[in-house]
Amino acid sequence: MKGQIYKIHNPTNKNTYIGSTIQKYAKKRLYRHKKLSQNCHRYGCLFDNDTEFSVLAKIEINKISELRELEQVFIKIAENSVDICINKNMSYVPEHLKKLRINEQKVKYNHSDKGKEARKWQNYRHIKRKKINEAILKYWTGVPGKN
Protein backbone atom coordinates (compact mmCIF):
# COMPACT_ATOMS: atom_id res chain seq x y z
CA MET A 1 0.00 0.00 0.00
CA LYS A 2 1.22 3.50 -0.73
CA GLY A 3 1.17 6.33 1.75
CA GLN A 4 1.85 10.05 1.50
CA ILE A 5 2.96 12.69 3.98
CA TYR A 6 1.66 16.15 3.11
CA LYS A 7 1.92 19.71 4.38
CA ILE A 8 -0.71 22.44 4.38
CA HIS A 9 0.93 25.81 4.88
CA ASN A 10 -0.39 29.35 5.17
CA PRO A 11 2.49 31.75 4.41
CA THR A 12 0.51 34.74 5.66
CA ASN A 13 0.30 33.62 9.30
CA LYS A 14 3.04 30.92 9.10
CA ASN A 15 0.67 28.14 10.26
CA THR A 16 1.57 24.64 9.10
CA TYR A 17 -0.24 21.33 9.37
CA ILE A 18 1.45 17.99 8.65
CA GLY A 19 -0.73 15.02 7.75
CA SER A 20 -0.67 11.61 6.13
CA THR A 21 -3.01 9.67 3.89
CA ILE A 22 -3.27 6.43 1.97
CA GLN A 23 -5.65 7.99 -0.54
CA LYS A 24 -4.37 7.91 -4.10
CA TYR A 25 -4.77 11.67 -4.48
CA ALA A 26 -3.51 13.53 -1.40
CA LYS A 27 -5.24 16.71 -2.55
CA LYS A 28 -8.56 15.08 -1.53
CA ARG A 29 -7.36 15.36 2.08
CA LEU A 30 -6.88 19.11 1.57
CA TYR A 31 -10.53 19.44 0.56
CA ARG A 32 -11.58 17.39 3.59
CA HIS A 33 -9.57 19.70 5.87
CA LYS A 34 -11.19 22.73 4.22
CA LYS A 35 -14.64 21.27 4.84
CA LEU A 36 -13.76 20.54 8.49
CA SER A 37 -12.44 24.08 8.92
CA GLN A 38 -15.91 25.43 8.12
CA ASN A 39 -17.44 23.51 11.04
CA CYS A 40 -14.73 23.83 13.64
CA HIS A 41 -11.96 26.17 14.57
CA ARG A 42 -9.12 23.59 14.39
CA TYR A 43 -8.02 24.17 10.79
CA GLY A 44 -9.60 27.59 10.35
CA CYS A 45 -6.31 29.48 10.62
CA LEU A 46 -4.89 27.52 7.68
CA PHE A 47 -7.19 28.46 4.88
CA ASP A 48 -7.23 31.65 2.88
CA ASN A 49 -6.26 32.53 -0.70
CA ASP A 50 -2.53 31.92 -0.04
CA THR A 51 -2.79 28.37 1.33
CA GLU A 52 -0.13 26.05 -0.08
CA PHE A 53 -0.36 22.26 -0.30
CA SER A 54 2.60 20.01 -0.95
CA VAL A 55 3.39 16.31 -0.73
CA LEU A 56 6.52 15.84 1.37
CA ALA A 57 7.01 12.10 0.89
CA LYS A 58 5.52 9.14 -0.92
CA ILE A 59 6.36 5.77 0.57
CA GLU A 60 5.44 2.12 0.27
CA ILE A 61 4.10 0.83 3.59
CA ASN A 62 2.89 -2.46 5.04
CA LYS A 63 0.95 -0.98 7.96
CA ILE A 64 -0.64 2.40 8.69
CA SER A 65 1.52 2.65 11.82
CA GLU A 66 4.61 2.95 9.60
CA LEU A 67 3.05 5.95 7.86
CA ARG A 68 2.04 7.53 11.20
CA GLU A 69 5.57 7.02 12.54
CA LEU A 70 7.07 8.86 9.56
CA GLU A 71 4.42 11.58 9.86
CA GLN A 72 5.48 12.09 13.48
CA VAL A 73 9.08 12.64 12.31
CA PHE A 74 7.90 15.35 9.91
CA ILE A 75 5.80 16.94 12.67
CA LYS A 76 8.88 17.11 14.93
CA ILE A 77 10.83 18.76 12.11
CA ALA A 78 7.99 21.26 11.54
CA GLU A 79 7.82 22.05 15.28
CA ASN A 80 11.49 23.02 15.20
CA SER A 81 11.12 25.34 12.20
CA VAL A 82 10.18 29.01 12.15
CA ASP A 83 6.61 28.13 11.15
CA ILE A 84 3.86 27.41 13.70
CA CYS A 85 2.96 23.73 13.62
CA ILE A 86 -0.73 23.44 14.56
CA ASN A 87 -0.78 19.64 14.93
CA LYS A 88 -2.27 19.08 18.38
CA ASN A 89 -2.00 15.30 18.71
CA MET A 90 0.83 12.90 18.14
CA SER A 91 0.22 10.94 14.95
CA TYR A 92 2.15 7.93 16.25
CA VAL A 93 2.47 6.76 19.84
CA PRO A 94 4.74 3.74 20.43
CA GLU A 95 3.08 0.74 22.11
CA HIS A 96 5.06 1.06 25.35
CA LEU A 97 3.99 4.72 25.70
CA LYS A 98 0.34 3.78 25.07
CA LYS A 99 0.50 1.23 27.90
CA LEU A 100 2.21 3.74 30.18
CA ARG A 101 -0.44 6.38 29.42
CA ILE A 102 -3.28 3.89 30.05
CA ASN A 103 -1.75 2.87 33.39
CA GLU A 104 -1.38 6.51 34.42
CA GLN A 105 -5.03 7.14 33.55
CA LYS A 106 -6.12 4.08 35.56
CA VAL A 107 -4.17 5.22 38.62
CA LYS A 108 -5.60 8.73 38.30
CA TYR A 109 -9.15 7.35 37.97
CA ASN A 110 -8.75 4.94 40.90
CA HIS A 111 -7.64 7.81 43.15
CA SER A 112 -10.52 10.07 42.08
CA ASP A 113 -13.83 10.21 43.95
CA LYS A 114 -15.56 8.62 40.98
CA GLY A 115 -13.12 5.69 40.95
CA LYS A 116 -13.45 5.14 44.69
CA GLU A 117 -17.25 5.16 44.40
CA ALA A 118 -17.13 2.67 41.51
CA ARG A 119 -14.92 0.28 43.51
CA LYS A 120 -17.26 0.56 46.51
CA TRP A 121 -20.27 -0.45 44.36
CA GLN A 122 -18.26 -3.19 42.67
CA ASN A 123 -17.44 -4.70 46.07
CA TYR A 124 -21.08 -4.31 47.17
CA ARG A 125 -22.33 -6.14 44.05
CA HIS A 126 -19.76 -8.90 44.57
CA ILE A 127 -20.94 -9.46 48.16
CA LYS A 128 -24.63 -9.38 47.15
CA ARG A 129 -23.98 -11.78 44.25
CA LYS A 130 -22.32 -14.20 46.65
CA LYS A 131 -25.33 -14.08 49.04
CA ILE A 132 -27.82 -14.52 46.19
CA ASN A 133 -25.88 -17.52 44.83
CA GLU A 134 -25.86 -19.08 48.30
CA ALA A 135 -29.63 -18.56 48.61
CA ILE A 136 -30.24 -20.17 45.19
CA LEU A 137 -27.99 -23.11 46.08
CA LYS A 138 -29.82 -23.58 49.41
CA TYR A 139 -33.21 -23.37 47.68
CA TRP A 140 -32.41 -26.00 45.04
CA THR A 141 -30.31 -28.38 47.09
CA GLY A 142 -31.38 -27.70 50.63
CA VAL A 143 -27.69 -27.36 51.53
CA PRO A 144 -26.36 -23.94 52.60
CA GLY A 145 -23.36 -22.65 50.67
CA LYS A 146 -19.88 -22.28 52.10
CA ASN A 147 -18.60 -18.87 53.24
C-alpha positions as semicolon CSV with decimal commas, in nm:
position;residue;x (nm);y (nm);z (nm)
1;M;0,000;0,000;0,000
2;K;0,122;0,350;-0,073
3;G;0,117;0,633;0,175
4;Q;0,185;1,005;0,150
5;I;0,296;1,269;0,398
6;Y;0,166;1,615;0,311
7;K;0,192;1,971;0,438
8;I;-0,071;2,244;0,438
9;H;0,093;2,581;0,488
10;N;-0,039;2,935;0,517
11;P;0,249;3,175;0,441
12;T;0,051;3,474;0,566
13;N;0,030;3,362;0,930
14;K;0,304;3,092;0,910
15;N;0,067;2,814;1,026
16;T;0,157;2,464;0,910
17;Y;-0,024;2,133;0,937
18;I;0,145;1,799;0,865
19;G;-0,073;1,502;0,775
20;S;-0,067;1,161;0,613
21;T;-0,301;0,967;0,389
22;I;-0,327;0,643;0,197
23;Q;-0,565;0,799;-0,054
24;K;-0,437;0,791;-0,410
25;Y;-0,477;1,167;-0,448
26;A;-0,351;1,353;-0,140
27;K;-0,524;1,671;-0,255
28;K;-0,856;1,508;-0,153
29;R;-0,736;1,536;0,208
30;L;-0,688;1,911;0,157
31;Y;-1,053;1,944;0,056
32;R;-1,158;1,739;0,359
33;H;-0,957;1,970;0,587
34;K;-1,119;2,273;0,422
35;K;-1,464;2,127;0,484
36;L;-1,376;2,054;0,849
37;S;-1,244;2,408;0,892
38;Q;-1,591;2,543;0,812
39;N;-1,744;2,351;1,104
40;C;-1,473;2,383;1,364
41;H;-1,196;2,617;1,457
42;R;-0,912;2,359;1,439
43;Y;-0,802;2,417;1,079
44;G;-0,960;2,759;1,035
45;C;-0,631;2,948;1,062
46;L;-0,489;2,752;0,768
47;F;-0,719;2,846;0,488
48;D;-0,723;3,165;0,288
49;N;-0,626;3,253;-0,070
50;D;-0,253;3,192;-0,004
51;T;-0,279;2,837;0,133
52;E;-0,013;2,605;-0,008
53;F;-0,036;2,226;-0,030
54;S;0,260;2,001;-0,095
55;V;0,339;1,631;-0,073
56;L;0,652;1,584;0,137
57;A;0,701;1,210;0,089
58;K;0,552;0,914;-0,092
59;I;0,636;0,577;0,057
60;E;0,544;0,212;0,027
61;I;0,410;0,083;0,359
62;N;0,289;-0,246;0,504
63;K;0,095;-0,098;0,796
64;I;-0,064;0,240;0,869
65;S;0,152;0,265;1,182
66;E;0,461;0,295;0,960
67;L;0,305;0,595;0,786
68;R;0,204;0,753;1,120
69;E;0,557;0,702;1,254
70;L;0,707;0,886;0,956
71;E;0,442;1,158;0,986
72;Q;0,548;1,209;1,348
73;V;0,908;1,264;1,231
74;F;0,790;1,535;0,991
75;I;0,580;1,694;1,267
76;K;0,888;1,711;1,493
77;I;1,083;1,876;1,211
78;A;0,799;2,126;1,154
79;E;0,782;2,205;1,528
80;N;1,149;2,302;1,520
81;S;1,112;2,534;1,220
82;V;1,018;2,901;1,215
83;D;0,661;2,813;1,115
84;I;0,386;2,741;1,370
85;C;0,296;2,373;1,362
86;I;-0,073;2,344;1,456
87;N;-0,078;1,964;1,493
88;K;-0,227;1,908;1,838
89;N;-0,200;1,530;1,871
90;M;0,083;1,290;1,814
91;S;0,022;1,094;1,495
92;Y;0,215;0,793;1,625
93;V;0,247;0,676;1,984
94;P;0,474;0,374;2,043
95;E;0,308;0,074;2,211
96;H;0,506;0,106;2,535
97;L;0,399;0,472;2,570
98;K;0,034;0,378;2,507
99;K;0,050;0,123;2,790
100;L;0,221;0,374;3,018
101;R;-0,044;0,638;2,942
102;I;-0,328;0,389;3,005
103;N;-0,175;0,287;3,339
104;E;-0,138;0,651;3,442
105;Q;-0,503;0,714;3,355
106;K;-0,612;0,408;3,556
107;V;-0,417;0,522;3,862
108;K;-0,560;0,873;3,830
109;Y;-0,915;0,735;3,797
110;N;-0,875;0,494;4,090
111;H;-0,764;0,781;4,315
112;S;-1,052;1,007;4,208
113;D;-1,383;1,021;4,395
114;K;-1,556;0,862;4,098
115;G;-1,312;0,569;4,095
116;K;-1,345;0,514;4,469
117;E;-1,725;0,516;4,440
118;A;-1,713;0,267;4,151
119;R;-1,492;0,028;4,351
120;K;-1,726;0,056;4,651
121;W;-2,027;-0,045;4,436
122;Q;-1,826;-0,319;4,267
123;N;-1,744;-0,470;4,607
124;Y;-2,108;-0,431;4,717
125;R;-2,233;-0,614;4,405
126;H;-1,976;-0,890;4,457
127;I;-2,094;-0,946;4,816
128;K;-2,463;-0,938;4,715
129;R;-2,398;-1,178;4,425
130;K;-2,232;-1,420;4,665
131;K;-2,533;-1,408;4,904
132;I;-2,782;-1,452;4,619
133;N;-2,588;-1,752;4,483
134;E;-2,586;-1,908;4,830
135;A;-2,963;-1,856;4,861
136;I;-3,024;-2,017;4,519
137;L;-2,799;-2,311;4,608
138;K;-2,982;-2,358;4,941
139;Y;-3,321;-2,337;4,768
140;W;-3,241;-2,600;4,504
141;T;-3,031;-2,838;4,709
142;G;-3,138;-2,770;5,063
143;V;-2,769;-2,736;5,153
144;P;-2,636;-2,394;5,260
145;G;-2,336;-2,265;5,067
146;K;-1,988;-2,228;5,210
147;N;-1,860;-1,887;5,324
